[in-house]
Amino acid sequence: MKGIQFFTEDAESKNVASKVNLSVLTDLNQGFDEPDLIDDIDINTLNKRDKKILIIQDPVARFISNYKKLIEDGVLSSAEPLSEPNLATLPKSPSLEYFIDNLESYEAIPEVHQRIHSLKKILNGKSLDFFNHIYKTHNIESLLRSLPNEASLRIKALIPFFSTEIPKLSSERLNKLLSFYEDDFNLLLGYYSRISTIEYHTEKCFSVISSDLEVRPFIIWTFRRAGGTNLASAMFKESYYSPIEHEPFNSDRVWGDAVIDWINTKDTILLFKKIHQCLAEKRLIKHCMEIMPSTLNAALMELSIRHGYNHVFLYREHPTDRLLSLNYASLTGIWGPIQKKEIRVDESIFDTPIDIDKLLGHEKVCRQKMRSIYKALKISGQAPINLSFEQLYENKSFEHSKYLVKNTFENLSINPASLTAGFFSKTLKRGSQGTKNDYTRFPGAEEFIQESKKLPSFLLNKAPAKVASEKIENILHFEVWKPVNSARPDEFFLTGILLTENESELRAYNQGSNLEINAEFNLHSQRIKSLFPSIKSASNCRFIIGPISRGASITIEESQNNSPIAKFHIK
């Protein structure tokens, strides 16, 4: 890659004399040759301690910049003659339109290929997570202010190479570039929008931003066999908007033609137009994203923001049961109770060995696709809700599961009147179609289970590692456990034990805003009851507080005299 390298003080090191290698990398092409300004950097030599900054551009703008520099540098005129007759006769100074129309031919010239190939190829398998900071070219001034003077001057000298006037392209030529840089647009999702690119070049308008909606529709992003059907159905039933059929973009479903047409034609502009029309209906959507092209997922994400949608992610932290269920359903055709009644399974199907590598590879793709959309939403300023099957249905704390559902309903403006004890008992009960005992009848099941358990757990929102607590007075026993996830990013619940000397009512409030926070005290604890058998309130001294934002300071006080008895701070 092209960029600049220098050593700087390590602000995070306790050793003030510590120096780190800081690399500012760009997506400037490999043919770029300005040795006084820019270095060749092998990103494979950079380690975790090195500081890495990446400057990115809109892929279409980057292509046009590179085209202009190809012409300016006379690269086509000086390129080695090519043996293929159709390449040898190519114009040496083509117009932008001719260059795009004959892109496949020009790309066969090595010097051209070096300059226009994708950022994804330049990164050589590295994701954007590899970098400490990412700056878009139009935000480069904020980067300059953070760099030492010498480095800042070198980067400043590169600005003209990032800045270029972008002529408007026809829909046909724009579609060609959108396909050519499909991987880059998916890589840079959240930073650069195909919507903006399409609107600039074609004057098609998707601007239906619905920030004034009192109640917003929502999309549930999930995987096949992830569980949670009970909760999804309850959310749809109690919502203001009506749902479309589940997985509506499947080829045999109501909106499937949008995907089929795109696969057949690669007409990205038409894909965005069709999804725009679908979302205008403001229907609730349950979307199994792993079986859809990444570009469809990206289009759905970008356009749903314009239409004012909220977003819910429902997944499994541990994939073993989901993948066993998926394997069974794929081989038997039984995806639910209806098929179970209709399909008679041939016993010979259970002689089919489990394809372990295929299932584990599928799980990795699922995780990558979901994390990509989730991160892009956060980069775009959204606050997606995330819920795991384990948190809802296998949680040791029923109250935590209950609060996650309450928190989700509140954030989605779903009717809270439905949240009765009976509702929680029914909704948080795991469903079953009565086929689980058959999942492990396939050869290789035990080996698959062992291999799948080697995968790390999958979480979109990780709780902070520590919470500082202070016991003030009137407390017999005090425990604060590790914070647990809320439904929203960077929000958490506090749980623990608070056994007081008297049985007065307690309340929790935020020290910063002095506003009371949702809290439930006097929850049952058999363990503390056995530790303090003579104290009546010991059997009901567990608590849950939240949701609480990272960095918040919380005080618990006795309601009758406003006397603080404990404080917390989430780090």
Buried (B, 14 or more C-beta within 10 A) or exposed (E): BBBBBBEEBBEEEEEEEEEBBBBBBBBBBBBBEEEEBBBEBEBEEBEEEBBBBBBBBBBBBBBBBBBBBBBEBEBBEEBEEBEEEEBEEBEEEBEBEEBBBBBEBBBBBEBBBBBBBBBBEBBEEBEBEBBEEBBBBEEBEEBBEEBEEEBBEBBBEBEEBBEBEBEEBEBEBBBBBBBBBBBBBBBBBBBBBBBEBBBBBBEBEBEEEBEEBEBBBBBBBBBBBBBBBBBBBBBBEBBBBEBBEBBBBBEEBBBBEBBEBBEEEBBBBBBBBBBBEBBEEBBBBBBBBBBBBBBBBBBBBBBBBBBBBBBBBBBBBBBBBBBBBBBBBEBBEBBEEEBBEEEEBEEEBBEEEBBBEEBBEBBEEBBEBBBBBBBBBBBBEBBBBBBBBBBBBBBEBEBBBBBBBBBBBBBBBBEEEBBEEEBBEEBBEEEEBEBEEBBBEBEBBEEBBEBBEEBEEBBBBEBEEEBEBEEBEBBBBBBBBEBBBBBBBBBBBBBBBBBBEEEBEBBBBBBEEEEEBBBBBBBEBEEBBEBBEEBEBBBBBBBBBBBBBEEBEBBBBBEEEEEBBBBBBBE
